[in-house]
Amino acid sequence: MVEIIGQTAGKVWKFLEDNGTATVNKITNETGLSKNDVQRAIGWLAREEKIIIEMVNGRIENISLV
């Protein structure tokens, strides 16, 4: 499972590099990855301090690379 999360984190990182800031929904919809997998990958990338998570209007999270 850890290997799969790491691979998904790489896909999410590449998506953000190519497309810039995005919400979880946008990443999920445009990559075809499941929402759970994207959320796990975001946790992985956050732990590695590779992304910034910003709240917009107290509800939508924008994800971007550091």
PAZAPA-4460 file (N, C-alpha, C; in steps of 0.05 Angstrom, whole numbers, plus 32768, in hexadecimal, padded with zeros to 4 digits):
% residues 66
    n_x    n_y    n_z   ca_x   ca_y   ca_z    c_x    c_y    c_z   seq   type   mol
   8010   7FE8   8000   8000   8000   8000   8011   8019   8000     1      M     A
   8027   8019   800F   8038   8031   8010   8044   8037   7FF5     2      V     A
   804B   8022   7FE6   8056   8026   7FCB   8041   8033   7FB9     3      E     A
   8028   802B   7FBB   8012   8036   7FAA   800E   8053   7FB1     4      I     A
   800E   805A   7FCB   800B   8075   7FD3   8021   8087   7FC9     5      I     A
   803A   807C   7FCA   8051   808B   7FC0   804F   8090   7FA2     6      G     A
   8046   807C   7F93   8042   807F   7F76   802C   8093   7F70     7      Q     A
   8017   8092   7F7F   8001   80A6   7F7B   800A   80C2   7F82     8      T     A
   801A   80C4   7F97   8026   80DE   7F9E   8036   80EA   7F87     9      A     A
   8045   80D9   7F7A   8054   80E1   7F62   8042   80EB   7F4C    10      G     A
   802B   80DE   7F48   8018   80E6   7F33   800B   8101   7F3A    11      K     A
   8005   8104   7F54   7FF9   811D   7F5D   800D   8134   7F5A    12      V     A
   8026   812F   7F62   803B   8143   7F60   803E   814B   7F43    13      W     A
   803F   8138   7F31   8042   813E   7F14   802B   814E   7F0A    14      K     A
   8013   8147   7F12   7FFB   8155   7F0A   7FFD   8173   7F13    15      F     A
   8005   8177   7F2C   8008   8193   7F35   801E   81A1   7F27    16      L     A
   8034   8194   7F21   8049   81A0   7F12   8040   81A9   7EF6    17      E     A
   8030   8199   7EE9   8027   819F   7ECE   8010   81B2   7ECD    18      D     A
   7FFF   81B2   7EE2   7FE6   81C2   7EE2   7FE4   81D8   7EF6    19      N     A
   7FF6   81D9   7F09   7FF5   81EE   7F1D   7FE1   81E7   7F33    20      G     A
   7FDA   81FA   7F43   7FC8   81F7   7F5A   7FAE   81EA   7F52    21      T     A
   7FA5   81D7   7F63   7F8C   81C9   7F5D   7F7E   81C0   7F77    22      A     A
   7F65   81BB   7F76   7F56   81B0   7F8C   7F58   8191   7F8B    23      T     A
   7F50   8184   7FA0   7F50   8167   7FA1   7F3D   815D   7F8B    24      V     A
   7F26   816A   7F88   7F13   8161   7F74   7F1E   8163   7F58    25      N     A
   7F2C   8179   7F52   7F38   817C   7F37   7F4D   8167   7F32    26      K     A
   7F5E   8162   7F46   7F73   814D   7F43   7F65   8132   7F3E    27      I     A
   7F51   812C   7F4E   7F43   8113   7F4B   7F36   8110   7F30    28      T     A
   7F28   8124   7F27   7F1A   8123   7F0E   7F2C   8122   7EF6    29      N     A
   7F42   8130   7EF7   7F54   8132   7EDF   7F69   811C   7EDE    30      E     A
   7F6E   810E   7EF4   7F81   80F8   7EF4   7F74   80DD   7EF3    31      T     A
   7F5B   80DB   7EFB   7F4D   80C2   7EFC   7F54   80B2   7F15    32      G     A
   7F63   80BE   7F27   7F6A   80B1   7F41   7F52   80B3   7F54    33      L     A
   7F50   80A0   7F66   7F3A   80A2   7F79   7F3F   80B9   7F8D    34      S     A
   7F29   80C3   7F99   7F2C   80D8   7FAC   7F3D   80CF   7FC4    35      K     A
   7F38   80B7   7FCD   7F48   80AC   7FE4   7F65   80AB   7FDE    36      N     A
   7F6C   80A2   7FC6   7F88   80A0   7FBE   7F95   80BC   7FBC    37      D     A
   7F86   80CF   7FB1   7F90   80EA   7FAF   7F95   80F6   7FCB    38      V     A
   7F82   80F1   7FDD   7F86   80FC   7FF8   7F9D   80EF   8006    39      Q     A
   7FA2   80D5   8002   7FB9   80C8   800E   7FD3   80D4   8002    40      R     A
   7FD3   80D8   7FE8   7FEA   80E4   7FDA   7FF0   8100   7FE4    41      A     A
   7FDB   8110   7FE9   7FDE   812B   7FF3   7FEB   812A   800F    42      I     A
   7FE2   8117   8020   7FEE   8113   803A   800C   810D   8038    43      G     A
   8013   80FB   8025   802F   80F3   8020   803F   810C   8018    44      W     A
   8035   811B   8005   8043   8133   7FFB   8045   8148   8010    45      L     A
   8030   814B   8021   8031   815F   8036   8046   8157   804B    46      A     A
   8047   813E   8051   805B   8134   8065   8078   8139   805B    47      R     A
   807C   8137   8041   8096   813D   8035   809A   815A   802F    48      E     A
   8087   816B   8037   8088   8188   8034   808C   8190   8016    49      E     A
   807E   8182   8004   8080   8188   7FE8   8068   8197   7FDD    50      K     A
   8053   819A   7FEE   803B   81A9   7FE5   8033   81BD   7FFA    51      I     A
   8022   81D0   7FF1   8015   81E3   8002   7FF7   81DF   8000    52      I     A
   7FE9   81DE   8016   7FCC   81DB   8017   7FC0   81F4   8022    53      I     A
   7FB0   8201   8012   7FA4   821B   801A   7F85   8218   801A    54      E     A
   7F79   8222   802F   7F5C   8222   8031   7F52   823C   8024    55      M     A
   7F3D   8239   8014   7F30   824F   8007   7F13   8250   8010    56      V     A
   7F0B   8267   801B   7EF0   826A   8026   7EE9   8255   803B    57      N     A
   7EFE   824B   8049   7EF9   8238   805F   7EF0   821D   8057    58      G     A
   7EEF   8216   803D   7EE6   81FB   8036   7EF5   81EE   801F    59      R     A
   7EFE   81FC   800B   7F0B   81F0   7FF4   7F29   81F2   7FF9    60      I     A
   7F37   81DB   7FF5   7F53   81DA   7FF9   7F61   81DC   7FDD    61      E     A
   7F72   81EF   7FDA   7F83   81F0   7FC2   7F9E   81E4   7FC8    62      N     A
   7FA7   81D2   7FB7   7FC0   81C4   7FBA   7FD4   81CF   7FA5    63      I     A
   7FEC   81D6   7FAE   8000   81DF   7F9B   801B   81D5   7FA5    64      S     A
   802E   81D5   7F92   8049   81CC   7F99   8058   81E3   7FA8    65      L     A
   806B   81DB   7FB8   807B   81EE   7FC7   808D   81FD   7FB4    66      V     A
***
